[in-house]
Amino acid sequence: MHLVWTILIGFVAGLVAKSLTSGKAPGGFLMTSVLGIAGSVAASYIGQALGLYPAGQIAGFIASVIGAIVLLFIYNRVTR
């Protein structure tokens, strides 16, 4: 069940990250969702593995948004 919540939070984190990044980014809604989910999964597992926060904390959502922003930034630089 934790993975389902991580994916849902990743979807929202991707939308938040897309709204926070400026300019016209390549990729549409699907790519934003995929990058948000990937950022969320990576940030959740890395943050919890390092002991930065336990599961279910707001810090996980913040880390998910940061992870999604980083992945969107990398994707934008690679596709340009």
DSSP file (Angstrom, degrees, kcal/mol; ACC not computed):
  #  RESIDUE AA STRUCTURE BP1 BP2  ACC     N-H-->O    O-->H-N    N-H-->O    O-->H-N    TCO  KAPPA ALPHA  PHI   PSI    X-CA   Y-CA   Z-CA
    1    1 A M     >        0   0    0      0, 0.0     4,-1.9     0, 0.0     5,-0.2   0.000 360.0 360.0 360.0 -28.7    0.0    0.0    0.0
    2    2 A H  H  >  +     0   0    0      1,-0.2     4,-2.2     2,-0.2     5,-0.1   0.879 360.0  53.6 -62.8 -38.0    3.0    2.3    0.6
    3    3 A L  H  > S+     0   0    0      2,-0.2     4,-2.2     1,-0.2    -1,-0.2   0.869 105.4  53.6 -66.5 -36.1    4.0    2.1   -3.0
    4    4 A V  H  > S+     0   0    0      2,-0.2     4,-2.4     1,-0.2    -1,-0.2   0.926 110.4  46.5 -63.9 -44.6    0.5    3.2   -4.1
    5    5 A W  H  X S+     0   0    0     -4,-1.9     4,-2.8     1,-0.2     5,-0.2   0.888 110.4  53.9 -64.1 -38.5    0.6    6.3   -1.9
    6    6 A T  H  X S+     0   0    0     -4,-2.2     4,-2.2     2,-0.2    -1,-0.2   0.901 109.8  47.5 -62.4 -40.6    4.1    7.0   -3.2
    7    7 A I  H  X S+     0   0    0     -4,-2.2     4,-2.0     2,-0.2    -2,-0.2   0.916 112.9  48.0 -67.4 -43.3    2.8    6.9   -6.8
    8    8 A L  H  X S+     0   0    0     -4,-2.4     4,-1.9     2,-0.2    -2,-0.2   0.916 113.9  46.5 -63.9 -42.4   -0.1    9.1   -6.0
    9    9 A I  H  X S+     0   0    0     -4,-2.8     4,-3.0     1,-0.2    -1,-0.2   0.879 110.0  55.2 -66.2 -36.8    2.1   11.6   -4.2
   10   10 A G  H  X S+     0   0    0     -4,-2.2     4,-2.4    -5,-0.2    -2,-0.2   0.869 104.7  53.2 -62.8 -37.0    4.5   11.4   -7.1
   11   11 A F  H  X S+     0   0    0     -4,-2.0     4,-1.7     2,-0.2    -1,-0.2   0.942 113.5  42.0 -62.0 -48.2    1.7   12.4   -9.5
   12   12 A V  H  X S+     0   0    0     -4,-1.9     4,-2.5     1,-0.2    -2,-0.2   0.899 113.0  53.9 -65.8 -40.8    0.9   15.4   -7.4
   13   13 A A  H  X S+     0   0    0     -4,-3.0     4,-2.8     1,-0.2    -2,-0.2   0.875 106.2  53.3 -62.6 -37.2    4.6   16.2   -6.9
   14   14 A G  H  X S+     0   0    0     -4,-2.4     4,-2.3     2,-0.2    -1,-0.2   0.899 109.5  47.7 -63.4 -40.9    5.1   16.1  -10.7
   15   15 A L  H  X S+     0   0    0     -4,-1.7     4,-1.9     2,-0.2    -2,-0.2   0.905 113.5  47.4 -66.4 -41.3    2.3   18.6  -11.2
   16   16 A V  H  X S+     0   0    0     -4,-2.5     4,-1.7     2,-0.2    -2,-0.2   0.920 112.7  49.4 -64.8 -43.5    3.7   20.9   -8.5
   17   17 A A  H  X S+     0   0    0     -4,-2.8     4,-1.8     1,-0.2    -2,-0.2   0.896 109.3  52.1 -63.8 -39.6    7.2   20.6  -10.0
   18   18 A K  H  < S+     0   0    0     -4,-2.3    -1,-0.2     1,-0.2    -2,-0.2   0.885 110.6  48.1 -63.6 -37.8    5.9   21.4  -13.4
   19   19 A S  H  < S+     0   0    0     -4,-1.9    -1,-0.2     1,-0.2    -2,-0.2   0.789 111.8  50.2 -73.9 -25.9    4.2   24.5  -12.1
   20   20 A L  H  < S+     0   0    0     -4,-1.7     2,-0.3    -5,-0.1    -2,-0.2   0.756  95.4  80.6 -83.4 -25.2    7.3   25.6  -10.2
   21   21 A T  S  < S-     0   0    0     -4,-1.8     2,-0.2    -5,-0.2     4,-0.1  -0.620  78.9-133.2 -82.8 142.9    9.6   25.3  -13.2
   22   22 A S        +     0   0    0     -2,-0.3    -2,-0.1     2,-0.1    -1,-0.1  -0.544  57.0  27.2 -96.3 159.5    9.6   28.2  -15.6
   23   23 A G  S    S-     0   0    0     -2,-0.2     2,-0.8     2,-0.1    -2,-0.0  -0.023  98.9 -49.3  86.0 171.4    9.4   28.2  -19.3
   24   24 A K        -     0   0    0      1,-0.0    -2,-0.1     0, 0.0    -1,-0.0  -0.733  59.6-159.8 -84.1 114.6    7.9   25.8  -21.9
   25   25 A A        -     0   0    0     -2,-0.8    -2,-0.1     2,-0.1    51,-0.0  -0.740  18.6-114.4 -96.4 141.2    9.2   22.4  -21.0
   26   26 A P  S    S+     0   0    0      0, 0.0    53,-0.1     0, 0.0    -1,-0.1  -0.361  80.8  51.1 -67.3 155.5    9.3   19.6  -23.5
   27   27 A G  S    S-     0   0    0      4,-0.1    -2,-0.1    -2,-0.0     2,-0.1   0.149  73.6-122.8  92.6 146.9    7.0   16.6  -22.8
   28   28 A G     >  -     0   0    0     -2,-0.0     4,-2.2     4,-0.0     5,-0.2  -0.027  49.2 -56.9-105.1-151.4    3.4   16.7  -21.9
   29   29 A F  H  > S+     0   0    0      1,-0.2     4,-2.2     2,-0.2     5,-0.2   0.879 130.7  52.1 -62.0 -41.4    1.2   15.6  -19.1
   30   30 A L  H  > S+     0   0    0      2,-0.2     4,-2.5     1,-0.2    -1,-0.2   0.925 110.7  46.5 -64.3 -45.2    2.2   12.0  -19.3
   31   31 A M  H  > S+     0   0    0      1,-0.2     4,-2.6     2,-0.2     5,-0.2   0.887 111.7  52.0 -66.6 -37.9    6.0   12.8  -19.2
   32   32 A T  H  X S+     0   0    0     -4,-2.2     4,-2.2     2,-0.2    -1,-0.2   0.912 111.2  47.9 -62.4 -42.0    5.4   15.1  -16.2
   33   33 A S  H  X S+     0   0    0     -4,-2.2     4,-2.5     2,-0.2    -2,-0.2   0.924 112.3  48.2 -64.4 -45.1    3.5   12.4  -14.4
   34   34 A V  H  X S+     0   0    0     -4,-2.5     4,-2.6     1,-0.2    -2,-0.2   0.919 113.7  46.5 -63.7 -44.1    6.2    9.8  -15.1
   35   35 A L  H  X S+     0   0    0     -4,-2.6     4,-2.5     2,-0.2    -1,-0.2   0.876 112.4  51.1 -67.0 -36.6    9.0   12.1  -13.9
   36   36 A G  H  X S+     0   0    0     -4,-2.2     4,-2.2    -5,-0.2    -2,-0.2   0.914 111.8  46.3 -65.2 -43.0    7.0   13.1  -10.9
   37   37 A I  H  X S+     0   0    0     -4,-2.5     4,-2.7     2,-0.2     5,-0.2   0.916 113.5  49.0 -65.9 -43.1    6.4    9.5   -9.9
   38   38 A A  H  X S+     0   0    0     -4,-2.6     4,-2.4     1,-0.2     5,-0.2   0.910 112.5  48.1 -63.1 -41.7   10.0    8.6  -10.5
   39   39 A G  H  X S+     0   0    0     -4,-2.5     4,-2.6     2,-0.2     5,-0.2   0.888 112.5  49.4 -64.5 -38.8   11.2   11.5   -8.4
   40   40 A S  H  X S+     0   0    0     -4,-2.2     4,-2.6     2,-0.2     5,-0.2   0.930 112.2  46.3 -66.6 -46.4    8.8   10.6   -5.7
   41   41 A V  H  X S+     0   0    0     -4,-2.7     4,-2.3     2,-0.2     5,-0.3   0.934 116.1  45.9 -62.8 -45.7    9.9    7.0   -5.6
   42   42 A A  H  X S+     0   0    0     -4,-2.4     4,-2.5    -5,-0.2     5,-0.3   0.941 115.5  45.2 -63.7 -47.0   13.6    7.9   -5.6
   43   43 A A  H  X S+     0   0    0     -4,-2.6     4,-2.4    -5,-0.2     5,-0.3   0.882 113.2  51.3 -65.8 -37.9   13.3   10.6   -3.0
   44   44 A S  H  X S+     0   0    0     -4,-2.6     4,-2.1    -5,-0.2     5,-0.2   0.954 115.7  38.8 -64.1 -49.9   11.1    8.4   -0.7
   45   45 A Y  H  X S+     0   0    0     -4,-2.3     4,-2.1    -5,-0.2    -2,-0.2   0.880 118.8  46.9 -73.0 -36.7   13.4    5.4   -0.7
   46   46 A I  H  X S+     0   0    0     -4,-2.5     4,-2.0    -5,-0.3     6,-0.2   0.937 114.4  47.4 -68.7 -45.4   16.6    7.4   -0.6
   47   47 A G  H  <>S+     0   0    0     -4,-2.4     5,-2.6    -5,-0.3     6,-0.7   0.892 116.0  44.0 -63.2 -40.5   15.4    9.7    2.2
   48   48 A Q  H ><5S+     0   0    0     -4,-2.1     3,-0.6    -5,-0.3    -1,-0.2   0.866 111.4  53.9 -73.0 -35.4   14.1    6.8    4.3
   49   49 A A  H 3<5S+     0   0    0     -4,-2.1    -2,-0.2     1,-0.2    -1,-0.2   0.852 110.3  47.4 -66.0 -33.8   17.2    4.7    3.6
   50   50 A L  T 3<5S-     0   0    0     -4,-2.0    -1,-0.2    -5,-0.1    -2,-0.2   0.554 114.8-119.5 -82.7  -7.5   19.3    7.5    4.9
   51   51 A G  T < 5S+     0   0    0     -3,-0.6    -3,-0.2    -4,-0.4    -2,-0.1   0.746  71.9 134.0  77.4  23.8   17.1    7.9    7.9
   52   52 A L  S   <S-     0   0    0     -5,-2.6    -4,-0.2     1,-0.3    -5,-0.1   0.842  77.7  -9.6 -74.6 -33.4   16.1   11.5    7.1
   53   53 A Y  S    S-     0   0    0     -6,-0.7    -1,-0.3    -9,-0.1    -2,-0.2  -0.976  70.1-115.6-160.1 150.8   12.4   10.9    7.7
   54   54 A P    >   -     0   0    0      0, 0.0     3,-1.1     0, 0.0     6,-0.2  -0.394  51.6 -75.7 -83.2 169.3   10.0    8.0    8.4
   55   55 A A  T 3  S+     0   0    0      1,-0.2   -53,-0.0    -2,-0.1   -11,-0.0  -0.361 114.9  29.3 -63.8 141.7    7.3    7.0    6.0
   56   56 A G  T 3  S+     0   0    0      1,-0.3    -1,-0.2    -3,-0.1     2,-0.2   0.511  86.4 130.1  89.4   6.1    4.2    9.3    6.0
   57   57 A Q    X>  -     0   0    0     -3,-1.1     3,-1.3     1,-0.1     4,-0.7  -0.601  67.8-121.5 -91.8 154.8    5.9   12.5    7.0
   58   58 A I  H 3> S+     0   0    0      1,-0.3     4,-2.1    -2,-0.2     3,-0.3   0.765 110.4  70.1 -64.3 -26.0    5.4   15.8    5.2
   59   59 A A  H 3> S+     0   0    0      1,-0.2     4,-2.6     2,-0.2    -1,-0.3   0.824  92.1  59.3 -61.5 -29.7    9.2   15.9    4.5
   60   60 A G  H <> S+     0   0    0     -3,-1.3     4,-2.0    -6,-0.2    -1,-0.2   0.885 105.0  47.8 -65.6 -39.1    8.6   13.0    2.1
   61   61 A F  H  X S+     0   0    0     -4,-0.7     4,-2.3    -3,-0.3    -2,-0.2   0.915 112.2  49.2 -67.6 -42.2    6.3   15.1    0.0
   62   62 A I  H  X S+     0   0    0     -4,-2.1     4,-2.3     1,-0.2    -2,-0.2   0.920 112.2  48.3 -62.4 -43.4    8.8   18.0    0.0
   63   63 A A  H  X S+     0   0    0     -4,-2.6     4,-2.8     1,-0.2    -1,-0.2   0.865 109.3  54.4 -64.3 -35.5   11.5   15.6   -1.0
   64   64 A S  H  X S+     0   0    0     -4,-2.0     4,-2.4     2,-0.2    -2,-0.2   0.907 108.6  47.7 -64.6 -42.2    9.2   14.2   -3.7
   65   65 A V  H  X S+     0   0    0     -4,-2.3     4,-2.5     2,-0.2    -2,-0.2   0.920 113.2  48.3 -64.7 -43.2    8.7   17.6   -5.2
   66   66 A I  H  X S+     0   0    0     -4,-2.3     4,-2.4     2,-0.2    -2,-0.2   0.916 111.7  50.0 -63.1 -43.0   12.4   18.3   -5.1
   67   67 A G  H  X S+     0   0    0     -4,-2.8     4,-2.3     1,-0.2    -2,-0.2   0.897 111.5  48.4 -61.7 -40.5   13.1   15.0   -6.7
   68   68 A A  H  X S+     0   0    0     -4,-2.4     4,-2.7     2,-0.2    -2,-0.2   0.887 110.5  51.3 -67.4 -39.2   10.6   15.7   -9.4
   69   69 A I  H  X S+     0   0    0     -4,-2.5     4,-2.5     2,-0.2    -2,-0.2   0.921 110.5  49.2 -62.9 -43.3   12.1   19.2  -10.0
   70   70 A V  H  X S+     0   0    0     -4,-2.4     4,-2.5     2,-0.2    -2,-0.2   0.930 113.0  46.5 -62.4 -45.5   15.5   17.7  -10.4
   71   71 A L  H  X S+     0   0    0     -4,-2.3     4,-2.6     1,-0.2    -2,-0.2   0.892 112.5  50.1 -66.2 -38.4   14.3   15.1  -12.8
   72   72 A L  H  X S+     0   0    0     -4,-2.7     4,-2.6     2,-0.2    -1,-0.2   0.901 110.9  50.4 -63.3 -40.4   12.4   17.7  -14.8
   73   73 A F  H  X S+     0   0    0     -4,-2.5     4,-2.1     2,-0.2    -2,-0.2   0.933 112.7  45.5 -63.1 -46.3   15.4   19.9  -15.0
   74   74 A I  H  X S+     0   0    0     -4,-2.5     4,-2.2     1,-0.2    -2,-0.2   0.920 113.6  49.9 -63.6 -43.6   17.6   17.0  -16.2
   75   75 A Y  H  X S+     0   0    0     -4,-2.6     4,-2.3     1,-0.2    -2,-0.2   0.905 109.9  50.8 -62.4 -42.0   15.0   16.0  -18.7
   76   76 A N  H  X S+     0   0    0     -4,-2.6     4,-0.7     1,-0.2    -1,-0.2   0.888 112.1  47.1 -63.4 -39.0   14.7   19.6  -20.0
   77   77 A R  H  < S+     0   0    0     -4,-2.1     3,-0.2     1,-0.2    -1,-0.2   0.863 113.7  47.4 -71.8 -35.2   18.4   19.9  -20.5
   78   78 A V  H  < S+     0   0    0     -4,-2.2    -2,-0.2     1,-0.2    -1,-0.2   0.882 112.9  47.6 -73.7 -37.8   18.8   16.5  -22.2
   79   79 A T  H  <        0   0    0     -4,-2.3    -1,-0.2     1,-0.2    -2,-0.2   0.557 360.0 360.0 -83.9  -7.5   15.9   17.1  -24.6
   80   80 A R     <        0   0    0     -4,-0.7    -1,-0.2    -3,-0.2    -2,-0.1   0.478 360.0 360.0 -85.0 360.0   16.9   20.6  -25.8
